[in-house]
């Protein structure tokens, strides 16, 4: 995304409702609420910087790319209420991930509140009403279309990651 001038992109504003974790425990987005909830995708290399500038409950503005037909914004620029900005200039050539999260077997159940997408609009899972995000590869999510609908109750099993920023379940099994 580093080649895109964020000033030319549409801007949305809202309040950060929760952060989203990928199956490796890295922050890869958040839920932005104004009139409705919307997913903002953030490249994982920005996760730590994001949480130093923005907290749950903060009002922010986001500029990014919106894929067709889905409610997700791939963030290029975020501005906090205090005017602090974070621009996605791409990962640094020397950036090394030192993620040390504990994954454990886990299960969860709840009603699907929001579908979750990758940066290009590919279905990647769902956010449950209990705040847990269910994550899976795009191909698996597409094949589970009958399960992944807003308002449906599901139970899922897989590898759980918990942090102070959120909970995610890398789904291995799912049932209604």
SULQUI-V382530 format. One record per helix or strand of 2 or more residues. SS is the DSSP state (helix for helix, strand for strand). FROM is the first residue (numbers start at 1). TO is the last residue. If there is no record, write none. Layout:
SS,FROM,TO + SS,FROM,TO
//
This chain:
helix,6,8 + strand,11,21 + strand,27,33 + strand,37,41 + helix,44,53 + strand,59,65 + strand,72,80 + strand,85,87 + strand,104,117 + strand,123,128 + strand,132,135 + helix,138,143 + strand,153,163 + strand,166,175
//
